[in-house]
Structure formats: structure tokens, C-alpha cells
Amino acid sequence: MKTVMIIDDSKPIRIQIKAFMDKVGFESFVAINGSDALSQLETLPNLSLFIVDVNMPIIDGFEFCRILRKNSNYASTPVIMVTTENPSEMIDIARPLGVRAWILKPFETPNLKKALEMLGLLNQN
């Protein structure tokens, strides 16, 4: 089974993304920020995907990705950013950190579905 960690400080966004990911066949884990996510990695199975917010307390999405890429188990695991931010400078920072897709909030499931298909994590229908 494919697995995903959803990292967002907004509980409604976490719930909405988790419901969609569960529906399309992922086992979903959630974290409230990058620090919470990193602490959970030690006890979770090898994850297939990360869906990460940019702006979070303690460890933001960019710093989470920087730390994640130093972990050999996750050096190439896809990351999708889900955020209200869209300036091209932020996308330019995110790409070298392994961010493969950028989805704007308010979150819409067709956009996430398209990103999953693009990454080859979901069959196109």
C-alpha cells in the first residue's frame, strides 16, 4: 500500500487531504508541523509521498524538506507543497528541495488528483 504523510498546521486542511488520500488508496499519517513529522519518521513505514504546507510553526515546509533530503530513506521521495503562497521565488526555492508539485489553497481535490497522476502515484482515469 502507498503511504503519505500530510504535514499542515491547519486541522481542517489535514482532515480534507487525509480523507481524499484515504479514498484513493493511500495509508495516511498526519503531522502538525515539520518537527512533528520528523519525530514520527523513526516509527513509520517507508513513506511514498509527503504533502507539506510551507508556512508552519517550529519547522516550516522548506526546512522540513532540507532535513528530509539528508535522510537516505527519503532522499528522493516526492513532495507536494499545499499552500497559499504562489510567488515564483518560493517555487524556485522548493524545486531543489525535491518539491515536485505546488497546489494552492483553498485545497481542491482535482488539483491534488492531477498532481498524483503526474507523479505516477495514481492511475489516470
C-alpha positions in Angstrom: 0.0 0.0 0.0 1.2 3.5 -0.8 1.8 5.7 2.2 1.7 9.5 2.7 2.5 12.0 5.4 0.3 15.1 5.4 2.0 18.0 7.2 0.0 21.1 7.8 -0.7 23.2 10.9 -4.4 23.6 9.7 -6.5 20.8 11.1 -9.3 21.3 8.5 -6.8 21.0 5.7 -5.2 17.9 7.2 -8.6 16.3 7.6 -9.6 17.2 4.0 -6.4 15.9 2.4 -6.4 12.8 4.5 -10.0 11.9 3.5 -9.1 12.3 -0.1 -5.8 10.3 0.2 -7.6 7.5 2.1 -10.3 7.4 -0.6 -7.7 6.9 -3.4 -6.0 4.1 -1.6 -3.1 5.6 0.5 -2.4 4.9 4.1 -2.2 8.4 5.6 -0.3 9.8 8.5 -0.6 13.4 9.8 1.7 15.9 11.5 1.1 19.4 12.7 4.4 20.8 11.6 7.8 19.8 10.3 9.2 19.0 13.8 6.2 16.7 14.5 6.7 15.0 11.1 10.4 14.4 11.6 9.9 12.9 15.0 7.3 10.4 13.5 9.6 9.2 10.7 11.5 7.0 13.1 8.4 4.8 13.8 6.6 4.9 10.4 7.0 2.6 7.5 8.9 4.0 4.5 6.6 6.7 3.1 5.8 7.0 -0.6 4.9 10.7 -0.5 4.9 13.9 1.6 2.2 16.6 1.3 3.6 19.7 3.1 2.5 23.2 3.9 5.1 26.0 3.6 4.2 28.2 6.5 4.1 26.3 9.8 5.5 27.0 13.3 8.7 25.4 14.6 9.9 23.8 11.3 8.4 25.2 8.2 7.9 23.3 4.9 11.2 24.4 3.3 13.3 23.5 6.4 11.4 20.2 6.7 12.4 19.3 3.1 16.0 20.3 3.7 16.2 18.0 6.6 14.2 15.2 4.9 16.7 15.1 1.9 19.5 14.3 4.3 17.8 11.1 5.3 18.9 8.4 2.9 15.4 6.7 3.1 13.8 9.9 1.8 16.4 11.5 -0.4 14.2 11.1 -3.5 10.7 10.7 -2.1 8.2 13.1 -3.8 7.0 16.1 -2.0 3.8 18.1 -2.9 3.5 21.6 -1.4 0.0 22.7 -0.5 0.0 26.4 0.4 -1.5 29.8 0.0 1.9 31.0 -1.4 2.4 31.2 -5.1 5.3 33.6 -5.9 7.8 32.2 -8.3 10.7 32.8 -5.9 9.2 30.3 -3.5 8.7 27.7 -6.2 12.4 28.2 -7.2 13.4 27.5 -3.6 11.2 24.4 -3.4 12.3 22.7 -6.6 15.9 21.9 -5.5 14.4 20.5 -2.2 12.6 17.8 -4.1 9.2 19.5 -4.3 7.5 18.0 -7.4 4.2 19.8 -7.4 2.7 23.0 -5.9 -1.0 23.2 -5.0 -2.7 26.4 -3.9 -5.1 26.6 -1.1 -8.0 26.6 -0.8 -7.4 23.0 -1.4 -9.3 21.3 -4.2 -9.2 17.6 -4.8 -9.0 17.7 -8.6 -5.7 19.6 -8.3 -4.3 17.0 -5.9 -5.5 14.2 -8.1 -3.8 15.7 -11.1 -0.5 16.1 -9.1 -0.7 12.4 -8.0 -1.3 11.3 -11.6 1.6 13.4 -12.8 3.9 11.8 -10.2 2.7 8.3 -11.3 1.2 7.7 -7.8 -2.3 7.4 -9.1 -3.7 5.8 -12.2 -5.3 8.3 -14.6 -9.0 7.7 -15.2 
